Structures are given as C-alpha cells and as structure tokens.
Amino acid sequence: MEKDYTVTITEVLQRKVQVKAFNKEEAKYIVEQQYYNQEHILNENDLVVQSFKAKAA
C-alpha cells in the first residue's frame, strides 16, 4: 500500500565577490548592499550543495 511522504529539497547557492574596502566589515557591508540592490543575483550556476530528505507525512 502506498503512503504519503513529504520530501524537502534544500539548495545552497554561493558566489565569491571581490570588492575593495578598508576592512572586512566594510567589504561585507558593500557586498550586502549590492546584493540587496540586486547587483548580485545568484542562479543555478552558483549551486554548491543540494539534498533531498523524505519522511512519512
């Protein structure tokens, strides 16, 4: 007899961005602002990890 299952798909996207800054806090802030301004849009080319987990519903 078939049962219902819930499958969770998890993807992790990652991209390295180089930026000039006076310190790492400023570098992080600059890239965060660029990200929120949609200057860095991660896509399938940035996929580094994927996993699938199933459990009975």
MMTF fields as JSON, N, C-alpha, C and O atoms, coordinates in Angstrom:
{
  "mmtfVersion": "1.0.0",
  "mmtfProducer": "UNKNOWN",
  "numBonds": 227,
  "numAtoms": 228,
  "numGroups": 57,
  "numChains": 1,
  "numModels": 1,
  "chainsPerModel": [1],
  "groupsPerChain": [57],
  "chainIdList": ["A"],
  "bondAtomList": [4, 2, 8, 6, 12, 10, 16, 14, 20, 18, 24, 22, 28, 26, 32, 30, 36, 34, 40, 38, 44, 42, 48, 46, 52, 50, 56, 54, 60, 58, 64, 62, 68, 66, 72, 70, 76, 74, 80, 78, 84, 82, 88, 86, 92, 90, 96, 94, 100, 98, 104, 102, 108, 106, 112, 110, 116, 114, 120, 118, 124, 122, 128, 126, 132, 130, 136, 134, 140, 138, 144, 142, 148, 146, 152, 150, 156, 154, 160, 158, 164, 162, 168, 166, 172, 170, 176, 174, 180, 178, 184, 182, 188, 186, 192, 190, 196, 194, 200, 198, 204, 202, 208, 206, 212, 210, 216, 214, 220, 218, 224, 222],
  "bondOrderList": [1, 1, 1, 1, 1, 1, 1, 1, 1, 1, 1, 1, 1, 1, 1, 1, 1, 1, 1, 1, 1, 1, 1, 1, 1, 1, 1, 1, 1, 1, 1, 1, 1, 1, 1, 1, 1, 1, 1, 1, 1, 1, 1, 1, 1, 1, 1, 1, 1, 1, 1, 1, 1, 1, 1, 1],
  "groupList": [{"groupName": "MET", "atomNameList": ["N", "CA", "C", "O"], "elementList": ["N", "C", "C", "O"], "formalChargeList": [0, 0, 0, 0], "bondAtomList": [1, 0, 2, 1, 3, 2], "bondOrderList": [1, 1, 2], "singleLetterCode": "M", "chemCompType": "L-PEPTIDE LINKING"}, {"groupName": "GLU", "atomNameList": ["N", "CA", "C", "O"], "elementList": ["N", "C", "C", "O"], "formalChargeList": [0, 0, 0, 0], "bondAtomList": [1, 0, 2, 1, 3, 2], "bondOrderList": [1, 1, 2], "singleLetterCode": "E", "chemCompType": "L-PEPTIDE LINKING"}, {"groupName": "LYS", "atomNameList": ["N", "CA", "C", "O"], "elementList": ["N", "C", "C", "O"], "formalChargeList": [0, 0, 0, 0], "bondAtomList": [1, 0, 2, 1, 3, 2], "bondOrderList": [1, 1, 2], "singleLetterCode": "K", "chemCompType": "L-PEPTIDE LINKING"}, {"groupName": "ASP", "atomNameList": ["N", "CA", "C", "O"], "elementList": ["N", "C", "C", "O"], "formalChargeList": [0, 0, 0, 0], "bondAtomList": [1, 0, 2, 1, 3, 2], "bondOrderList": [1, 1, 2], "singleLetterCode": "D", "chemCompType": "L-PEPTIDE LINKING"}, {"groupName": "TYR", "atomNameList": ["N", "CA", "C", "O"], "elementList": ["N", "C", "C", "O"], "formalChargeList": [0, 0, 0, 0], "bondAtomList": [1, 0, 2, 1, 3, 2], "bondOrderList": [1, 1, 2], "singleLetterCode": "Y", "chemCompType": "L-PEPTIDE LINKING"}, {"groupName": "THR", "atomNameList": ["N", "CA", "C", "O"], "elementList": ["N", "C", "C", "O"], "formalChargeList": [0, 0, 0, 0], "bondAtomList": [1, 0, 2, 1, 3, 2], "bondOrderList": [1, 1, 2], "singleLetterCode": "T", "chemCompType": "L-PEPTIDE LINKING"}, {"groupName": "VAL", "atomNameList": ["N", "CA", "C", "O"], "elementList": ["N", "C", "C", "O"], "formalChargeList": [0, 0, 0, 0], "bondAtomList": [1, 0, 2, 1, 3, 2], "bondOrderList": [1, 1, 2], "singleLetterCode": "V", "chemCompType": "L-PEPTIDE LINKING"}, {"groupName": "ILE", "atomNameList": ["N", "CA", "C", "O"], "elementList": ["N", "C", "C", "O"], "formalChargeList": [0, 0, 0, 0], "bondAtomList": [1, 0, 2, 1, 3, 2], "bondOrderList": [1, 1, 2], "singleLetterCode": "I", "chemCompType": "L-PEPTIDE LINKING"}, {"groupName": "LEU", "atomNameList": ["N", "CA", "C", "O"], "elementList": ["N", "C", "C", "O"], "formalChargeList": [0, 0, 0, 0], "bondAtomList": [1, 0, 2, 1, 3, 2], "bondOrderList": [1, 1, 2], "singleLetterCode": "L", "chemCompType": "L-PEPTIDE LINKING"}, {"groupName": "GLN", "atomNameList": ["N", "CA", "C", "O"], "elementList": ["N", "C", "C", "O"], "formalChargeList": [0, 0, 0, 0], "bondAtomList": [1, 0, 2, 1, 3, 2], "bondOrderList": [1, 1, 2], "singleLetterCode": "Q", "chemCompType": "L-PEPTIDE LINKING"}, {"groupName": "ARG", "atomNameList": ["N", "CA", "C", "O"], "elementList": ["N", "C", "C", "O"], "formalChargeList": [0, 0, 0, 0], "bondAtomList": [1, 0, 2, 1, 3, 2], "bondOrderList": [1, 1, 2], "singleLetterCode": "R", "chemCompType": "L-PEPTIDE LINKING"}, {"groupName": "ALA", "atomNameList": ["N", "CA", "C", "O"], "elementList": ["N", "C", "C", "O"], "formalChargeList": [0, 0, 0, 0], "bondAtomList": [1, 0, 2, 1, 3, 2], "bondOrderList": [1, 1, 2], "singleLetterCode": "A", "chemCompType": "L-PEPTIDE LINKING"}, {"groupName": "PHE", "atomNameList": ["N", "CA", "C", "O"], "elementList": ["N", "C", "C", "O"], "formalChargeList": [0, 0, 0, 0], "bondAtomList": [1, 0, 2, 1, 3, 2], "bondOrderList": [1, 1, 2], "singleLetterCode": "F", "chemCompType": "L-PEPTIDE LINKING"}, {"groupName": "ASN", "atomNameList": ["N", "CA", "C", "O"], "elementList": ["N", "C", "C", "O"], "formalChargeList": [0, 0, 0, 0], "bondAtomList": [1, 0, 2, 1, 3, 2], "bondOrderList": [1, 1, 2], "singleLetterCode": "N", "chemCompType": "L-PEPTIDE LINKING"}, {"groupName": "HIS", "atomNameList": ["N", "CA", "C", "O"], "elementList": ["N", "C", "C", "O"], "formalChargeList": [0, 0, 0, 0], "bondAtomList": [1, 0, 2, 1, 3, 2], "bondOrderList": [1, 1, 2], "singleLetterCode": "H", "chemCompType": "L-PEPTIDE LINKING"}, {"groupName": "SER", "atomNameList": ["N", "CA", "C", "O"], "elementList": ["N", "C", "C", "O"], "formalChargeList": [0, 0, 0, 0], "bondAtomList": [1, 0, 2, 1, 3, 2], "bondOrderList": [1, 1, 2], "singleLetterCode": "S", "chemCompType": "L-PEPTIDE LINKING"}],
  "groupTypeList": [0, 1, 2, 3, 4, 5, 6, 5, 7, 5, 1, 6, 8, 9, 10, 2, 6, 9, 6, 2, 11, 12, 13, 2, 1, 1, 11, 2, 4, 7, 6, 1, 9, 9, 4, 4, 13, 9, 1, 14, 7, 8, 13, 1, 13, 3, 8, 6, 6, 9, 15, 12, 2, 11, 2, 11, 11],
  "groupIdList": [1, 2, 3, 4, 5, 6, 7, 8, 9, 10, 11, 12, 13, 14, 15, 16, 17, 18, 19, 20, 21, 22, 23, 24, 25, 26, 27, 28, 29, 30, 31, 32, 33, 34, 35, 36, 37, 38, 39, 40, 41, 42, 43, 44, 45, 46, 47, 48, 49, 50, 51, 52, 53, 54, 55, 56, 57],
  "secStructList": [7, 7, 7, 7, 3, 3, 3, 3, 3, 3, 3, 3, 3, 7, 7, 7, 7, 7, 7, 7, 7, 1, 1, 2, 2, 2, 2, 2, 2, 2, 2, 2, 2, 2, 2, 2, 6, 6, 1, 1, 7, 7, 7, 4, 4, 4, 3, 3, 3, 3, 3, 3, 3, 3, 3, 3, 7],
  "xCoordList": [0.835, 0.0, 0.889, 1.843, 0.578, 1.355, 1.029, -0.101, 2.025, 1.857, 2.228, 2.91, 1.778, 2.171, 3.49, 3.718, 4.354, 5.638, 5.827, 5.381, 6.492, 6.898, 8.387, 9.171, 8.78, 10.185, 10.618, 10.018, 11.653, 12.201, 13.428, 14.361, 13.411, 14.552, 15.266, 14.648, 16.571, 17.379, 18.478, 19.176, 18.626, 19.705, 20.503, 19.941, 21.802, 22.671, 23.373, 24.04, 23.214, 23.876, 24.997, 24.868, 26.094, 27.245, 28.009, 28.217, 28.42, 29.243, 30.275, 29.961, 31.499, 32.547, 32.609, 32.65, 32.616, 32.644, 33.853, 34.034, 34.672, 35.811, 35.403, 34.722, 35.83, 35.492, 36.652, 37.333, 36.875, 37.895, 37.246, 36.183, 37.907, 37.384, 38.545, 39.623, 38.314, 39.342, 39.458, 40.514, 38.373, 38.4, 37.311, 36.5, 37.29, 36.334, 34.891, 33.973, 34.67, 33.311, 32.756, 31.602, 33.602, 33.169, 32.94, 31.981, 33.82, 33.664, 32.34, 31.613, 32.032, 30.764, 29.586, 28.62, 29.659, 28.578, 28.365, 27.229, 29.452, 29.358, 28.668, 27.763, 29.098, 28.523, 27.077, 26.243, 26.769, 25.375, 24.488, 23.396, 24.942, 24.169, 24.011, 22.937, 25.075, 24.998, 23.983, 23.198, 24.01, 23.072, 21.634, 20.77, 21.378, 20.016, 19.552, 18.352, 20.488, 20.17, 20.128, 20.056, 20.171, 20.079, 21.207, 21.011, 22.381, 23.553, 24.183, 24.943, 23.872, 24.33, 23.095, 22.492, 22.724, 21.573, 22.098, 22.529, 22.052, 22.569, 21.596, 20.381, 22.161, 21.341, 21.894, 22.733, 21.421, 21.817, 23.318, 23.841, 24.013, 25.469, 26.202, 27.384, 25.509, 26.098, 25.766, 26.102, 25.115, 24.717, 25.948, 26.789, 26.052, 27.183, 26.744, 27.525, 25.505, 25.016, 23.53, 22.772, 23.14, 21.713, 21.469, 22.313, 20.315, 19.999, 18.494, 17.701, 18.131, 16.736, 16.503, 17.242, 15.48, 15.143, 13.664, 12.832, 13.346, 11.957, 11.545, 12.342, 10.268, 9.697, 8.229, 7.6, 7.714, 6.305, 5.457, 5.736, 4.421, 3.554, 2.614, 1.808],
  "yCoordList": [-1.174, 0.0, 1.25, 1.336, 2.2, 3.44, 4.349, 4.365, 5.11, 6.097, 7.46, 7.566, 8.49, 9.857, 10.188, 9.826, 10.88, 11.316, 12.793, 13.294, 13.472, 14.85, 14.842, 14.328, 15.41, 15.469, 16.928, 17.776, 17.207, 18.558, 18.651, 17.856, 19.634, 19.892, 21.13, 22.175, 21.004, 22.118, 22.39, 21.474, 23.651, 24.054, 25.168, 26.044, 25.125, 26.181, 26.798, 26.109, 28.111, 28.859, 29.676, 30.181, 29.802, 30.529, 31.18, 30.577, 32.414, 33.127, 33.949, 34.566, 33.957, 34.792, 36.095, 36.09, 37.21, 38.539, 39.28, 39.361, 39.815, 40.617, 42.083, 42.573, 42.773, 44.181, 44.876, 44.265, 46.132, 46.917, 47.597, 48.209, 47.48, 48.079, 48.268, 47.703, 49.075, 49.335, 48.211, 48.033, 47.452, 46.327, 45.339, 45.619, 44.176, 43.155, 43.509, 43.06, 44.299, 44.727, 45.61, 45.47, 46.526, 47.39, 46.57, 46.811, 45.606, 44.75, 44.002, 43.926, 43.453, 42.739, 43.68, 43.319, 44.877, 45.849, 46.219, 46.282, 46.461, 46.845, 45.75, 46.026, 44.505, 43.404, 43.138, 42.807, 43.277, 43.133, 44.167, 43.835, 45.406, 46.451, 46.156, 46.354, 45.687, 45.314, 44.181, 44.19, 43.22, 42.095, 42.584, 42.207, 43.419, 43.917, 44.831, 44.97, 45.445, 46.263, 45.421, 45.959, 44.115, 43.131, 43.256, 43.008, 43.64, 43.666, 42.282, 42.009, 41.412, 40.021, 39.145, 39.08, 38.482, 37.575, 36.166, 35.822, 35.364, 34.01, 33.14, 33.321, 32.187, 31.322, 29.902, 29.57, 29.063, 27.655, 27.456, 26.405, 28.423, 28.318, 28.467, 28.136, 28.96, 29.171, 28.039, 28.124, 26.987, 25.866, 25.117, 24.696, 24.95, 24.219, 22.973, 22.032, 22.95, 21.797, 21.611, 22.575, 20.359, 20.057, 18.779, 17.883, 18.699, 17.499, 17.257, 18.173, 16.003, 15.59, 14.744, 13.795, 15.092, 14.324, 13.969, 14.805, 12.741, 12.296, 11.799, 11.225, 12.039, 11.489, 11.195, 11.789, 10.296, 9.951, 11.165, 11.877, 11.391, 12.568, 12.307, 13.17],
  "zCoordList": [0.0, 0.0, 0.0, 0.774, -0.856, -0.919, 0.247, 0.735, 0.696, 1.762, 1.213, 0.194, 1.886, 1.539, 2.219, 3.374, 1.487, 2.025, 1.718, 0.685, 2.627, 2.412, 2.13, 2.928, 0.998, 0.617, 0.639, -0.022, 1.397, 1.492, 0.596, 0.711, -0.296, -1.173, -0.646, -0.446, -0.424, 0.058, -0.951, -1.387, -1.318, -2.208, -1.544, -0.886, -1.721, -1.216, -2.41, -3.182, -2.551, -3.61, -2.991, -1.876, -3.719, -3.181, -4.327, -5.38, -4.102, -5.085, -4.328, -3.31, -4.822, -4.236, -5.023, -6.254, -4.297, -4.9, -4.351, -3.136, -5.228, -4.781, -4.749, -5.65, -3.697, -3.523, -2.813, -1.99, -3.125, -2.422, -1.219, -1.333, -0.062, 1.164, 2.131, 1.942, 3.177, 4.174, 5.205, 5.814, 5.403, 6.338, 5.949, 5.066, 6.61, 6.196, 6.542, 5.856, 7.585, 7.912, 6.794, 6.39, 6.301, 5.206, 3.931, 3.196, 3.676, 2.496, 2.559, 1.568, 3.723, 3.898, 3.68, 3.009, 4.239, 4.094, 2.624, 2.154, 1.908, 0.494, -0.309, -1.096, -0.107, -0.881, -0.458, -1.301, 0.825, 1.271, 0.584, 0.122, 0.513, -0.153, -1.64, -2.207, -2.262, -3.681, -3.867, -4.814, -2.965, -3.041, -2.906, -3.698, -1.908, -1.691, -2.826, -3.06, -3.519, -4.689, -5.967, -7.072, -5.807, -6.889, -7.913, -9.103, -7.436, -8.303, -8.399, -9.328, -7.45, -7.455, -7.317, -6.245, -8.379, -8.355, -8.59, -9.691, -7.541, -7.643, -8.435, -8.37, -9.187, -10.022, -10.002, -9.165, -10.926, -10.933, -11.113, -10.741, -11.666, -11.82, -10.485, -10.383, -9.474, -8.149, -7.177, -5.996, -7.658, -6.803, -6.302, -7.096, -4.978, -4.403, -3.64, -3.498, -3.147, -2.377, -2.667, -2.771, -2.793, -2.843, -2.066, -2.044, -1.431, -0.665, -0.72, -0.939, -0.514, -0.509, 0.741, 1.004, 1.501, 2.704, 2.636, 2.284, 2.969, 2.945, 4.328, 5.071, 4.648, 5.879, 5.626, 4.751, 6.384, 6.255, 6.606, 7.571, 5.812, 6.037, 7.198, 7.546]
}
